[in-house]
Amino acid sequence: MSPQIRRILNNQALGLLPIMVAVAADLVSFQRALYVGLCTSLGALILCSLFTRKKQVYQLLLFPVTLTYLLIFVAYSTFNYTIIVYEYAPIIVYILFVLAMMFAGAFRKRVLKRIYEMHDADRRLLYTTAKEAFSVGRIVQNAFTLYLFFVILYLLTPIEGDSNFTRILYHHVPIAICFVVIVCEQFRMELFGKQLKSEVWLPVLDKGGRVTGRIPYSIAISHKKYYHPVVRIAVVYKGLLYVCPRSKNAPVSPLMLDYPFCRYVLFHHSIESVVFELTHELSECFDLHPRLLLRYTFENNELRQLVSLYALTLHTDEEMNYFKGGKWWTSMQIATDLHADIFSEYFVKEFLYLQNTVLLAETFS
């Protein structure tokens, strides 16, 4: 995770802080706490808009918080009933806060869709920030909704309430809720950052094969809409084709028979560098170099890939003995069992081409 994105995600929870000013009404008058909270949220919103927008730092949670203060101010100015305000001000504050969060959440899909459709590289960062802000907002909304439920139960209890307990319930518990949300969000972001550091990234290609972005491997292997490059190398010796079982964790045809060399091209890596990494030991020992045969699009129900198919031709028995753990197959043996559901999807698509080109040429060499 880049420091810029980390800073944005870590600071999202700070948008909850201004709401704490209003709950301090037990220390100052409600009217003064309201004015301080309103000025604080408006000031923070203006400062973020003026000084952090160019740095692509977005505090989107300030919008529903500021909306809450505006609603409280309008309600207080319109219905200035002293007794009601004095006794039920905290409940009014939290109800309006939940309503503001619900109002903001109602536009979640519309806002995210509009940001996603913008053809601007800077908007990708805004999309991540907005999605995170809505997630935090949903957590806060649910927490305060549950809190209001317990407050209503407490008010409906026929037993006379304790003034100290009432003060704690109205003023200290909401602060604790906000504090817990902020701490949990920071902790989650730290875990998320550590996970991204160890994540393997794949390039995302357009229809022309050009890199347009990147995506984690764990997401890429389950989303067909993304397009990724893959390198595959067939090993041939005197008309024989070497095959071995694929890994059990392979996203395509696990444990089925396939070539010994197959790998995704990682982000910031080239196809040529992947081919070198796969065969550099052979190249050093026997001076063997794969040659490109073709590139084609592989597609199934789960994913899409741009496959670069190479062939590595062996010339001596010593080179042949380098490969262990698999089996050498003739073209006739493969053709007989091709549809017996023992070969990988790649292999089944590629075999006819190999049979009529490389394997045929090796047979007559």
N, C-alpha and C positions, 0 to 999 in steps of 0.2 A: 504494500500500500504506500503510495507516495505521501510525503509529509503534508502536502497541501490537502489531500482528501482526508488524512488522519485528523488534521486540525479542524476541518469542517465538521466531521462526524463527532469528534470529541466535544466540540462546542455547542452541538445542537441542544443538549440538555440544559445549557445555561439560559435558554429562552424561558425556562420555567421560573427562574429566580425572581423576577419582578412581582410575581403573584404572592410571594412571601411578605411583601411589604404591607399588603392589605390585612393579612392575618395578624399583624402586630397591633391591632386596635385595642388590645388590652393594656398596652403601654402608652399609647397616645389616643387622642380622640378619633372616632371613626372618620369624621370629616377630614381631619388632617392626614390620616393614613391613606384615605382615598386620593387626596390631591397628590401626596408624595408618590403613591403607586402609579397614578396616571401620568405624572410628569416623568417618572423613571422609565416606564415602558415606552412612552412616546419619544423620549430623548434617546433611548437605546435603539429604537427603530430608525430614527432619523440618522443617528451616527453610523449605524450599520449600512444604511442605504448610501451614505455619502462617502465613507472612508473604506469600507471593506468590499463593496461591490466590484471595484476594479481588480481586487485581489481574488475574486471569485470565492468569497466567504459569505455564505448565506445563512442568516438566522431566521428561518421560516417560522419557528415556533413563537416568535415575537408577535406575529400577526394575530393569532387567536388570543394571546394574553392581552394585547392592546385592545382588542375588540371587547374583551371581558371588562376592562376598566371603563371603556366608553359606555357599555351597557349599564354598569353600576352607577356611573356618573349621571346618566340620563334618568335612571330609576330614582336615584337619591334626589335629584333636582326636581323631578316631577311629583314624586310621592314622599315628601319630607315629613313623614309621620314619626315623631321622635321615639315613641314607645316601640313601634314596630322595628325601626332602624336599630335601636339600642339592643333589643332582645334577639332579633333574628338576622342581624347584619351578616354574620359569618355564613349562615345557611344561604342567604340570598347571594352572597359572593360566589359560593361554590356551585350553586345551581346555575348561575349565569355563566360560570367558567365551563361547566360541563356542556351547556347549550352552545357556547362559542366553539368548543372542540367538536361537537357534533355537526355544527354548521360547516366548519372547515373540512371535516371528514367527508361530508356529503359531496364535495367537489374533488375528491381524491382521484378518481378515475379520469375525470375530465382534464384536470390539471396535468397529471402524469402523461396522458395521451398527447396533449398539446405540446408539452416539452419534448417528448420523444420524437414527435414528427418534425421538429425544427431541424433544419439542415445546417447546423452550426456545431463545430467541435467543442466550443465552450459550454454548450447546453448539455453535454453528457455529464459534466460535473454537477450542473444544476439538477439534472434528473436524479442522480444518486442522492444528492442532499435532500431533495423534496421527498423522495421515497422514504428516506430515513426519518425525516421530520414527521411524516404522516404515521409511521410506525410508532414513534415515541408518543405522538399525540394520542393514538389509540390506547396505548398503555395507561397514560395519564387519565384519559377519559374513563376507562374502566375502573381504575383505582378510586377516583373521586365519586363515581357512581355507586360503587360498593360502600364507600365511606358515608355518603348521603343516606343510603339505605339503613345503615346502623344508627345514624343520627335520628332518622324518623322513628325507628323502633324505640330509641331512648326517649324521645319526646312523647310517644304514646304510652310509655310506662306509667302506671298510676302512682308509683312510689315517688315521693318527693326527692328531687335530685340534689346532689351535693354541688355547691358552687365551685369548689376547687376542681372536681371532676369535670364539670361543665366547661370551665375555662380550658382545661387540658384538651377536652374533646373538640372544642370549637377552634382553638388557636394553635395548639401544639401538635396535635395529630396530623393536620394537613401539612405543616412544615416537615414533619417526619416523613410523610408520604412523598413529598417533593424531593427530600434529601435521599431517600431510598431509591427513587427512580433515577436520580442523577448518578448515584454511586453504581447502581446496577448497569446503567447505560455505559458509563466509563469502563467498567469491568468487561462488559460485552464487547466493546470496541477494541480493548486490548487483546482479548482472545481472538477477535476477528482479524486484527492486524497480524498476530502471530500466525494464524492460519493462512493468510494471504502470502506471508513471507515464504512459507513452505509449499505454496501452491505452484503447480506446473501450468504455464500459460501457453495457449495455442493461438496462432494467428487466425484471423477471420478474413476470408477471401471473398471478393465479389465474383460475378460471373466471368470476368476476364482474367481471373487468377491473381489480381492485385490485392495486396494486404490493405485492409481498411480498418483493422482494429485487433483486439485480442480478447480472449475469454478463458476462464479457468478450465482446466481439463475435465474436472468433475462435472461441470455444466455442459461442456461441449459434447460429451459422449452421449448425452440424452436429449439433445435438441437438434432436430433435423434442419431447422432454418439456417443454421450456421454451416459454413463451408470451410474445410480445413485440408491442408496438404499432408500427404502420406508418402513415404518411400518404401518400395518393396523390391527385393533383389532375389531373382531366381538363380539357383546354382545348377549348372549343366556340365555333364562329363560324358562324352561319347554317346550322345543321344539319351542318356539317363538324366532324370530330374530328381534332385534331393528334396525330400519333404520330412517334416517332423511335427509333433503336436504343438499347437499354439498354447500360450499361457492361459490358465484358468480365469485370469482377470482381463483377458482381451475383450474389448467392447464388441468385436465382431467374431463370431464362430469360435468361442473359447474351446480349447482342447481338441479342435479338429486339425487335420493335417494341412500343412501349408509350408511356404518357404522358410528357411531359417532366419532371414533378415526382413523385418517389417517394423517400421517405427514412424510415429508422428514427427512432423517438422515443428519444432518449438518456436515460439515467438523470438524474433531477433536472430534466428538461425536460418541458414539457406539449405536448399535441397542438396547441394554439393557437399556441404559440411556434414550433413547427416550420412550421406553415402560414405564419406571418408571415415567417420566415426564407426560405422558398422563394419567396415572391411579393412581398417588400417593394419590389423595384425596380419591378415592374409597378404596385404600389399607388401608389408615389410619382410615376411618370410618367403613369399613366392613371386613377388613382383606382379601381382594380379590386379586388374583394374576393371570394375564393372562398366558396362556401356548402356546408355539409355535406349530403350526400345520404343516406348510410347507413353503418352499421358492420356488419361481418360477420367471421366467422372464416375465414381462409385456411389450408389445410392440404394438404401434400403428403408425400412419403416422407421428407423431410429436416427440415422445420420446421413450426411453427404460429405464426400471427400474428393479431393483432386489427387489421384494416384499417379505417381511417377514410377513406372515399372522398368527395372534394370535387369540385366543378365550378366552373370559372372561365369565365364567359361574356364573350366579346368583343363589341364593338359597332361598331367602325370598322375600315377597312382599315389604318389606321396601327397600331392595336393588333395586327392580324393579322400585319403585316410585322415585328413585333418578334421573332417566332419564326422561326428559321432553322436549317437543317441537317436538318429533318425533312420531313414531307409532310402535306397536308390530305387526309383521306379522307371520302368520303360514306358514309352508312349502307349503301347497296347494295354499294359496293365492299368494305367490311369484311365484310359478311354473305357475300359470294361467297368471300372468302379466309380466313374466320375459322378454318377447320379445316385450313388449308394449312401449319400449323406455322411461321408467321412472326410470330405475335403471342405475347406473354408469357402465362403461365398466369393471371396476374391479369386481364389484358385479356379473355381468353376467358370467364372467369367473370362479368365485369362488363358486357360489351357488351350483352347482352339487356336488362338493367335500364336502361342508358343509352339504348338505342334506343327504349324505350317511355316514357321520361320526358323527359330533357333534350333529346335530339336531335329527338324528335317535337315537343316544344314549340317549339324553335327553327325548325323547318321551317315552322310556321304562324304565326310571329310577324312 
